[in-house]
Amino acid sequence: MSAFSAGPRNLVTDVAGVRVGHAGDTKLKSGTTVLVLEKPAIASVAVLGGAPGTRETDLLSPENTVQTVDALALSGGSAFGLDAAAGVMAALAEQGRGFAVAGQRVPIVPAAILFDLANGGDKAWGRYPPYRDLGYEAASNAASEFDLGTAGVGIGCTTATLKGGIGSASTKLESGVTVGALVAVNAVGSATIGKSRHFLAAPFEIDGEFGGLGLPSPLPADMADPRTKFGSAPGTNTTIGIIATDAILDKAAAKRLAIAAHAGFARAIWPSHTDFDGDLVFAVATGGSGIALDPRGPGSVELGAAASATMARAVARGVHAASPSAGDILRSWREL
């Protein structure tokens, strides 16, 4: 069992000031999920996969001018899905949101995409892909409660062995800081151990949140054997996520938080960060707790550990919550 405790919702929205919205199409087998910030917040990003697809990530480097973002978009559709950010911008612009420059306001919406074009869905969308409209709808739907599994960007997700999905989890630290994770699990690798139903993230599970099976005993002999999507090609996969906290961080510390959260991918997916994944984590710090952690003290180590554990739990919860639908090319965990 984990030494950490989950927040009241066990969702990334346990971080005050964070809302999440979904939009998608089960026939298309694709969708978009948007994290909307009630107020602009410090953000950064870490990319450790070999095949990323992104928009507006350069501005998240600590040395660059814009310090805060208004929302973050996670979308299916490969590069077509980057259109989702335009829809999110439109929704935020209608609300008067955005970075003030030369008398104008420009909503800041970094985005990342995953490849779900070959998952059995109908991608014959005509001249223009639907992702701009899906981004607008997802931003407009943003709320404190949202579905896990086969929803939003999770609709089209797969792993090596099972359907993937959208997952989320939260952790409340003794310091009063909250950490939340949101992740779309579409990995080359597997989130389960060997051929079993047991999740790799089992050591971090809280209150049976993804089945309560723990680790298999004895551990299977093939546990270390990589189980991957056969015939993977560059760009055909990718796990993309967001780690959020209400601690006060600058952009450099947010970058470190994003890197720490990548360890959650490594603890929950085997293998991860491959040449054929575009594995990416955005980090966002709202500062809503009013708590600033000493970057050279134990509090920052605990924050990083919580980021890793929370992300690992979110990965498992996304796969655990996936539901079967017509035309699936893989079984869901609940069908095992």
C-alpha positions as CSV (number, residue, x, y, z in Angstrom):
1,M,0.0,0.0,0.0
2,S,1.1,3.6,-0.7
3,A,2.2,5.8,2.2
4,F,0.4,8.7,0.5
5,S,-3.3,9.4,0.7
6,A,-5.6,10.3,-2.1
7,G,-7.6,13.5,-2.3
8,P,-11.4,13.6,-1.9
9,R,-12.1,13.0,-5.6
10,N,-8.9,11.1,-6.5
11,L,-8.7,13.3,-9.6
12,V,-6.4,16.0,-10.8
13,T,-9.2,18.4,-10.0
14,D,-8.4,18.0,-6.3
15,V,-5.8,20.6,-7.1
16,A,-7.9,23.8,-6.5
17,G,-8.4,25.9,-9.6
18,V,-8.2,23.0,-12.1
19,R,-11.0,21.7,-14.2
20,V,-11.1,19.0,-16.9
21,G,-13.4,18.5,-19.9
22,H,-13.8,15.7,-22.5
23,A,-15.1,15.6,-26.0
24,G,-15.0,12.6,-28.4
25,D,-16.7,10.3,-30.9
26,T,-16.9,6.6,-30.3
27,K,-17.4,5.9,-34.1
28,L,-14.2,8.0,-34.8
29,K,-12.6,6.2,-31.8
30,S,-10.8,9.4,-30.9
31,G,-11.2,12.5,-28.8
32,T,-9.8,15.4,-26.9
33,T,-9.3,16.1,-23.2
34,V,-8.6,19.6,-21.9
35,L,-7.3,20.8,-18.5
36,V,-8.6,24.4,-17.9
37,L,-7.1,26.6,-15.3
38,E,-9.4,29.0,-13.5
39,K,-6.4,31.5,-13.3
40,P,-3.2,31.4,-15.4
41,A,-0.6,29.2,-13.8
42,I,3.1,28.5,-14.1
43,A,3.8,25.5,-16.4
44,S,6.6,23.6,-18.0
45,V,7.1,20.3,-20.0
46,A,9.4,17.3,-20.2
47,V,9.6,15.1,-23.4
48,L,11.3,11.8,-23.0
49,G,9.8,9.8,-25.8
50,G,11.3,9.6,-29.2
51,A,8.3,10.5,-31.3
52,P,6.5,13.5,-29.8
53,G,3.8,15.7,-31.4
54,T,3.4,19.1,-29.7
55,R,2.2,22.7,-30.0
56,E,3.4,25.8,-28.0
57,T,5.9,23.8,-25.9
58,D,9.0,26.0,-26.6
59,L,7.4,28.9,-24.6
60,L,7.4,26.6,-21.5
61,S,11.2,26.6,-21.3
62,P,12.3,28.5,-18.1
63,E,14.2,31.1,-20.0
64,N,11.3,32.2,-22.2
65,T,9.0,35.2,-21.6
66,V,5.5,33.8,-21.1
67,Q,5.4,32.4,-17.6
68,T,1.8,31.1,-17.4
69,V,-0.7,29.1,-19.4
70,D,-4.5,29.2,-19.5
71,A,-5.1,25.5,-20.5
72,L,-3.5,22.3,-21.7
73,A,-4.8,20.1,-24.4
74,L,-4.3,16.3,-24.8
75,S,-5.7,15.0,-28.1
76,G,-5.9,12.0,-30.3
77,G,-5.6,12.3,-34.1
78,S,-1.8,12.4,-34.4
79,A,-0.7,15.8,-35.9
80,F,-4.3,16.4,-37.0
81,G,-5.2,16.6,-33.3
82,L,-3.1,19.7,-32.8
83,D,-6.1,21.6,-34.1
84,A,-7.8,20.9,-30.8
85,A,-5.7,23.8,-29.2
86,A,-7.3,26.2,-31.6
87,G,-10.8,25.2,-30.4
88,V,-9.7,25.6,-26.8
89,M,-8.3,29.1,-27.6
90,A,-11.6,30.0,-29.2
91,A,-13.5,29.0,-26.1
92,L,-11.2,30.9,-23.8
93,A,-11.2,34.0,-26.0
94,E,-15.0,34.1,-25.7
95,Q,-14.4,34.4,-21.9
96,G,-11.9,37.2,-22.3
97,R,-9.0,34.9,-21.3
98,G,-5.4,35.2,-22.5
99,F,-2.0,36.8,-22.4
100,A,-2.2,40.5,-22.7
101,V,-0.1,41.9,-25.6
102,A,-0.5,45.1,-27.7
103,G,-4.1,45.6,-26.6
104,Q,-5.1,42.0,-27.4
105,R,-5.5,38.8,-25.4
106,V,-4.0,35.6,-26.7
107,P,-5.0,32.4,-24.8
108,I,-1.9,30.3,-24.1
109,V,-2.8,26.6,-24.7
110,P,0.1,24.2,-25.2
111,A,-0.9,20.8,-26.6
112,A,0.3,17.3,-27.1
113,I,-1.1,14.5,-29.3
114,L,-1.0,10.8,-29.6
115,F,-1.5,8.4,-32.5
116,D,-4.9,6.7,-32.7
117,L,-5.5,6.7,-36.4
118,A,-5.2,2.9,-36.8
119,N,-7.4,1.7,-33.9
120,G,-10.5,0.6,-35.9
121,G,-12.3,3.9,-35.9
122,D,-13.7,5.7,-38.9
123,K,-11.3,8.5,-39.7
124,A,-12.9,9.5,-43.0
125,W,-13.7,13.0,-41.8
126,G,-13.5,14.8,-45.1
127,R,-11.6,18.0,-45.8
128,Y,-11.1,19.1,-42.2
129,P,-10.5,16.9,-39.1
130,P,-12.9,17.4,-36.2
131,Y,-10.4,18.2,-33.5
132,R,-10.9,22.0,-33.4
133,D,-14.5,21.5,-32.6
134,L,-13.7,18.8,-30.1
135,G,-11.2,21.1,-28.4
136,Y,-13.9,23.8,-28.1
137,E,-16.4,21.4,-26.8
138,A,-14.0,19.9,-24.2
139,A,-13.0,23.3,-22.9
140,S,-16.7,24.3,-22.6
141,N,-17.4,21.1,-20.7
142,A,-14.6,21.5,-18.2
143,A,-15.7,20.7,-14.6
144,S,-14.5,19.2,-11.3
145,E,-15.9,15.8,-12.1
146,F,-15.1,13.8,-15.2
147,D,-15.0,10.3,-16.5
148,L,-12.0,8.0,-16.7
149,G,-11.2,5.2,-19.2
150,T,-12.9,5.4,-22.5
151,A,-13.7,9.1,-22.6
152,G,-12.2,12.1,-24.3
153,V,-8.7,11.5,-25.6
154,G,-8.9,8.1,-23.9
155,I,-11.5,6.8,-26.4
156,G,-8.9,5.7,-28.9
157,C,-6.1,4.6,-26.6
158,T,-4.5,1.2,-26.7
159,T,-1.5,-0.5,-25.0
160,A,0.5,-3.6,-26.1
161,T,-2.0,-5.9,-24.4
162,L,-5.2,-4.1,-23.5
163,K,-7.3,-1.0,-24.3
164,G,-5.8,2.1,-22.8
165,G,-7.7,5.2,-21.6
166,I,-7.7,8.4,-19.7
167,G,-6.6,8.1,-16.1
168,S,-6.3,10.5,-13.1
169,A,-5.3,10.4,-9.5
170,S,-4.4,12.7,-6.7
171,T,-2.3,12.8,-3.5
172,K,-2.5,14.9,-0.4
173,L,0.8,15.5,1.3
174,E,1.4,16.1,5.0
175,S,2.7,19.6,4.1
176,G,-0.8,20.5,2.9
177,V,0.3,20.4,-0.8
178,T,-1.9,18.5,-3.3
179,V,-0.6,16.8,-6.4
180,G,-2.8,15.5,-9.2
181,A,-2.2,13.6,-12.4
182,L,-4.1,13.3,-15.7
183,V,-2.8,10.9,-18.4
184,A,-3.8,9.4,-21.7
185,V,-2.4,5.9,-21.9
186,N,-1.6,4.9,-25.4
187,A,1.7,3.1,-24.9
188,V,3.9,0.8,-27.0
189,G,4.3,-1.2,-23.8
190,S,2.0,-2.8,-21.3
191,A,0.6,-1.6,-18.0
192,T,0.1,-5.1,-16.7
193,I,2.6,-7.8,-15.6
194,G,3.2,-10.5,-18.1
195,K,-0.1,-12.2,-19.1
196,S,-1.7,-11.4,-15.7
197,R,-4.4,-8.9,-14.6
198,H,-2.0,-7.4,-12.1
199,F,-0.8,-3.8,-12.7
200,L,2.8,-2.8,-12.7
201,A,1.8,0.2,-10.6
202,A,0.4,-2.1,-7.8
203,P,2.9,-0.9,-5.1
204,F,1.5,2.6,-5.3
205,E,-2.2,1.7,-5.2
206,I,-4.5,3.4,-2.7
207,D,-7.7,1.8,-1.4
208,G,-8.1,-0.7,-4.3
209,E,-8.4,2.1,-6.8
210,F,-7.5,-0.2,-9.7
211,G,-8.7,-3.6,-8.6
212,G,-6.7,-4.1,-5.4
213,L,-4.9,-7.2,-6.8
214,G,-1.5,-6.2,-5.6
215,L,1.5,-7.9,-7.2
216,P,1.2,-11.6,-8.3
217,S,2.8,-14.1,-6.0
218,P,5.1,-15.6,-7.1
219,L,6.2,-13.1,-9.6
220,P,5.9,-14.6,-13.1
221,A,9.1,-15.7,-14.8
222,D,8.3,-13.6,-17.9
223,M,7.7,-10.4,-15.8
224,A,10.8,-8.7,-17.3
225,D,10.0,-9.7,-20.9
226,P,8.9,-6.6,-22.9
227,R,5.4,-6.9,-24.3
228,T,5.0,-4.4,-27.1
229,K,2.7,-3.5,-30.0
230,F,3.8,-5.7,-32.9
231,G,5.1,-3.8,-35.9
232,S,5.3,-0.4,-34.1
233,A,6.3,2.5,-36.3
234,P,7.4,6.0,-35.3
235,G,4.5,8.1,-34.0
236,T,2.0,5.3,-33.7
237,N,1.7,5.4,-29.9
238,T,2.5,7.8,-27.0
239,T,1.5,8.4,-23.4
240,I,0.8,12.0,-22.7
241,G,0.1,13.5,-19.3
242,I,-0.2,16.4,-16.9
243,I,1.1,16.7,-13.4
244,A,-0.5,19.5,-11.4
245,T,0.1,20.9,-7.9
246,D,-1.1,23.8,-5.8
247,A,2.5,24.4,-4.5
248,I,4.3,27.6,-5.4
249,L,6.8,26.7,-8.1
250,D,8.7,28.7,-10.7
251,K,9.1,27.4,-14.3
252,A,12.4,25.6,-13.5
253,A,10.9,23.8,-10.5
254,A,7.9,22.9,-12.7
255,K,10.3,21.4,-15.2
256,R,11.8,19.2,-12.5
257,L,8.3,18.2,-11.4
258,A,7.5,17.1,-15.0
259,I,10.7,15.0,-15.1
260,A,9.8,13.4,-11.8
261,A,6.4,12.5,-13.1
262,H,8.0,10.6,-16.0
263,A,9.2,8.1,-13.4
264,G,5.6,7.3,-12.9
265,F,5.4,6.2,-16.5
266,A,8.4,4.0,-16.0
267,R,6.9,2.4,-12.9
268,A,3.5,1.8,-14.6
269,I,4.4,0.9,-18.2
270,W,7.0,-1.6,-19.4
271,P,8.8,-0.6,-21.6
272,S,8.3,3.1,-21.6
273,H,10.0,6.1,-23.2
274,T,10.7,4.1,-26.4
275,D,11.8,5.4,-29.8
276,F,8.2,4.9,-30.9
277,D,6.5,6.7,-28.0
278,G,6.2,10.5,-27.8
279,D,6.0,10.3,-24.0
280,L,5.4,13.8,-22.6
281,V,4.4,15.3,-19.3
282,F,3.2,18.9,-18.8
283,A,3.6,20.3,-15.2
284,V,1.5,23.1,-13.9
285,A,1.7,24.8,-10.5
286,T,-1.3,27.0,-9.5
287,G,0.3,28.2,-6.2
288,G,-3.2,27.9,-4.6
289,S,-1.9,26.4,-1.4
290,G,0.3,29.3,-0.7
291,I,3.1,26.8,0.2
292,A,6.6,27.3,-1.3
293,L,8.8,24.3,-0.9
294,D,12.6,24.7,-0.4
295,P,14.1,23.3,-3.7
296,R,17.0,22.0,-1.7
297,G,15.0,20.5,1.1
298,P,13.1,17.3,1.8
299,G,9.8,18.8,0.8
300,S,10.9,19.0,-2.8
301,V,11.9,15.3,-2.7
302,E,8.5,14.3,-1.3
303,L,6.8,16.4,-4.0
304,G,8.8,14.6,-6.7
305,A,8.0,11.2,-5.2
306,A,4.4,12.1,-5.0
307,A,4.4,13.2,-8.6
308,S,5.9,9.8,-9.7
309,A,3.5,7.7,-7.6
310,T,0.4,9.7,-8.5
311,M,1.2,9.5,-12.2
312,A,1.8,5.7,-11.9
313,R,-1.6,5.3,-10.2
314,A,-3.3,7.5,-12.9
315,V,-1.8,5.2,-15.7
316,A,-3.3,2.1,-14.0
317,R,-6.6,3.8,-13.4
318,G,-6.9,4.7,-17.1
319,V,-6.4,1.1,-18.2
320,H,-8.6,-0.3,-15.4
321,A,-11.5,2.0,-16.3
322,A,-11.5,1.4,-20.0
323,S,-14.8,0.0,-21.3
324,P,-15.4,-2.3,-24.3
325,S,-17.0,-0.7,-27.4
326,A,-17.9,-1.9,-31.0
327,G,-14.9,-2.3,-33.3
328,D,-12.3,-2.6,-30.6
329,I,-9.0,-4.2,-31.7
330,L,-8.1,-5.1,-28.1
331,R,-9.9,-6.3,-25.0
332,S,-10.4,-4.0,-22.0
333,W,-9.0,-5.0,-18.6
334,R,-12.5,-5.7,-17.3
335,E,-13.0,-8.3,-20.0
336,L,-10.0,-10.4,-18.9
